Amino acid sequence: MMAKLVNFFGDKKYTRTRWRLLVVILVGIVIADFMVARPHGYNFWDAIPGWGALLGFIGCGLIVLVSKFIGKKIGLSKKEDYYD
């Protein structure tokens, strides 16, 4: 079971399936957000359905992009055989 999971996330042939799974999960989160009753928000964007999911997705994407920038452009990351 664990080997199948590792192969699913590590093998390039499952790329399209992983993207489809990501889209299904995101759409499910947005649909679930329509079903939750919440009190009036402090800001106007708190009333937008799916705002939390969108904000989280953008935030995670920014973390990835900033970390790649820091690693590549600033020189924080090293080559794989650095310690050999």
Phi, psi and omega per residue, in radians:
M1 nan -0.796 -3.127
M2 -1.153 -0.649 3.129
A3 -1.116 -0.674 3.106
K4 -1.130 -0.694 3.125
L5 -1.157 -0.747 3.109
V6 -1.119 -0.735 3.109
N7 -1.121 -0.660 -3.134
F8 -1.100 -0.739 -3.104
F9 -1.517 -0.278 -3.090
G10 -1.822 -0.359 -3.048
D11 -1.559 2.383 -3.109
K12 -1.234 -0.360 -3.106
K13 -1.253 -0.241 3.109
Y14 -1.725 0.238 -3.083
T15 -1.054 -0.847 -3.131
R16 -1.088 -0.690 3.129
T17 -1.161 -0.669 3.106
R18 -1.133 -0.728 3.111
W19 -1.117 -0.728 3.111
R20 -1.107 -0.715 3.109
L21 -1.100 -0.720 3.102
L22 -1.071 -0.788 -3.135
V23 -1.125 -0.722 3.133
V24 -1.097 -0.745 3.128
I25 -1.131 -0.761 3.136
L26 -1.121 -0.739 3.109
V27 -1.131 -0.680 3.091
G28 -1.085 -0.681 3.111
I29 -1.143 -0.742 3.138
V30 -1.151 -0.722 3.105
I31 -1.117 -0.723 3.116
A32 -1.126 -0.505 3.132
D33 -1.185 -0.479 3.071
F34 -1.209 -0.435 -3.045
M35 -1.565 -0.099 -3.107
V36 -1.676 2.174 3.051
A37 -1.491 2.287 -3.139
R38 -2.363 2.704 3.105
P39 -1.235 3.026 3.137
H40 -1.075 2.349 -3.131
G41 -1.397 2.872 3.126
Y42 -1.308 -0.707 3.131
N43 -1.920 2.844 -3.092
F44 -1.172 -0.514 -3.095
W45 -1.318 -0.237 3.060
D46 -1.164 -0.343 -3.138
A47 -1.547 -0.144 -3.127
I48 -1.353 2.140 3.106
P49 -1.133 2.336 3.130
G50 1.483 0.075 -3.098
W51 -1.092 -0.729 -3.134
G52 -1.113 -0.720 3.120
A53 -1.162 -0.735 3.128
L54 -1.136 -0.769 3.126
L55 -1.107 -0.727 3.099
G56 -1.125 -0.715 3.134
F57 -1.137 -0.773 3.119
I58 -1.142 -0.718 3.129
G59 -1.088 -0.769 3.113
C60 -1.139 -0.700 3.105
G61 -1.087 -0.707 3.103
L62 -1.150 -0.661 3.094
I63 -1.077 -0.754 3.130
V64 -1.120 -0.814 -3.114
L65 -1.130 -0.725 3.131
V66 -1.169 -0.708 3.134
S67 -1.172 -0.629 3.061
K68 -1.154 -0.704 3.097
F69 -1.077 -0.807 3.138
I70 -1.092 -0.717 -3.116
G71 -1.210 -0.753 -3.035
K72 -1.534 -0.915 -3.002
K73 -1.371 -0.673 -3.108
I74 -1.495 -0.324 3.055
G75 1.563 0.444 -3.133
L76 -1.342 -0.537 -3.141
S77 -1.525 2.652 -3.141
K78 -2.057 2.857 3.112
K79 -1.160 2.819 -3.063
E80 -1.090 -0.598 -3.109
D81 -1.696 0.512 -3.072
Y82 -1.064 -0.705 -3.075
Y83 -1.581 0.018 -3.132
D84 -1.412 nan nan
